[in-house]
Amino acid sequence: MKERLKTEFLGRVFNSPLVLPAGIMGISAASLQAVSRSGAGLVTTKSLTLKPRTGHPGPVTEPFEGGLLNAMGLCNPGVAEGLQEARDYLSQADSGQGLIISLFGTSPEEFSGLARRCGDLENTFLELNLSCPNVFDEFGTPLAASAPRVAEIIRSVKTATELPVIAKLSPNVTDILPVARAAEEAGADALCLINTLGPGLAIDITTSRPVLSNRYGGLSGGCVKPVALRLVHLVSRTVAIPVIGMGGVSTWEDAVEMIIAGARLVGLGTAVMDRGMEVFTEVNSGLAAFLENRNYRGIEEIPLLEI
Amino acid sequence: MNRRVTLPIGRITEETEDVRTFTFYHSLDARPGQFIMATDFKEGEKPFSLSDSREGEFSFTVKRVGDFTRRLFTRRTGDFISIRGAFGSSFFMSPRRALLIGGGYGTPPLLFLARALTARGLPVKMINAARTAGDLIMAPYFQDLGIDYCETTDDGSRGFRGTAVDAVRHLKDQGGGAYDYVYAAGPELMMYHLRPLLEEGDYQFLFERYMKCAVGLCGSCAVDGSGIRICREGPALDKAQVALLTEFGSYHRDSAGRKISYKTNKPLIMEDE
């Protein structure tokens, strides 16, 4: 791995600033290891819930020009089996490869209970999925819509674990800044944004039916990048904690843009659909070449956005 | 990007009481071994291997096994089904003498392959295996191709008596048979037991895993050992890829991602709460 790509995040140094976001490539150790081999500095598990969930029936994804609509419905094998996969992953990871375990709950108690289950893991970050847009029928408006709820959950998780806590925020709010500030004040160690945008709707014109079984799905891919850049920019200059920026990144130029907007780490998810798992290798080499050409020792020397 | 097409069912062929072939009059860019995702926008979207694809039409063959396929069996010609694909890897068109081994409902994709191989003038031997005579499918189509075709049933009710594995062992005992490359599709345990018999040669097996997105994103069909995605690098895996598959013949994952044992059909890891 190229020296210039090494990136510090919450006191550890990772091989690359690139992150696999939650929900891409699932949960299995083998799958996450394949992504690490491709060059991701950190990988995030699919969100784990207390009990196994089969998720929504298909169709759960619908690609379109410029992006992807998806409503998986938080399918996962449950925290018990999920943590076994996490341990398998960690047993083979090198020190420059990080693991983020994503957790999904519906209350402070459920989140802190899940966090406690992860207590014995080392070299791991916990990410709180406060922003899934695709389980509205079951759980109502995502928690990330309410700054006080977000603060309450983070405080509860912080008392339950020593592990660093990342809050995953939603772009689907009128003003993201009060939520970001509330998360920071409640003790979040980092923020991750954006979760999918919308949700949106795709229609089958032959049958006049929604394509997705959940009717609506979150938007990701190239079309959301401008929204992600703006929110990462706004949030990163408002809070002091690091921001993991994601949304529509698929090339090294996109990754540089996200870093200029203020991201410490950069997520690459939907790009795997069009460009394969090799996308991490490709973006890493583009990024490394850019740093070398500009004579930057690392991504932290890239000048931030001037407005 | 493989765009979704919503098409009227063009033709329904009853293969057996529980197996039907659905044909659509539409040109699909597809190769043998690949699959499509089909939905009726009611509930669920399922992968099906193509049993044929040619200029102006394609077909997939369905076995009635659950709610989705039961509903599909109530559909008539002209009813709409929405399709996306074709997806995944395809069988190599090996320029050699091919042995095809199909077990039960694994046979339809091999019909597509047999047609492609014979169209190239390549010699094909096909072993069609099933539990009992009534479960043997696609036989007339293979026979029409004029290939070296034989059948085997576990109970001996038609053809050779024994499993597909027994038939291949028998073939080897008879002097090896005239083939250089093996393609197999069927129950995973059939392929698992075939593998040791085929090690001196080269082969491709067709795999099945729970699929959701079919575009290589969700990780549902990623297999242990390599993280290979059955929807993308598979479903046709070659000898080297099969060698990496640590879960081969042992377990698969369900729609939640739990490991399910092939032996017991139950989760390997029980919930601890």
Interface residues (C-beta under 8 A of the other chain):
Chain A: G23 I24 M25 G26 I27 S28 A29 A30 S31 L32 Q33 A34 V35 K46 L50 K51 P52 R53 T54 G55 P57 G58 P59 V60 T61 E62 P63 L68 N70 M72 C75 N76 P77 G78 A80 E81 G82 Q84 D204 I205 T206 T207 R209 P210 V211 S213 G269 T270 V272 M273 D274 G276 M277
Chain B: M1 R4 T6 M37 T39 F41 E43 G44 E45 K46 F80 S82 K212 C213 A214 V215 G216 L217 C218 G219 S220 A222 V223 D224 G225 S226 G227 I228 R229 R232 T246 R253 D254 S255 A256 G257 R258 K259 P267 I269 E271 D272 E273
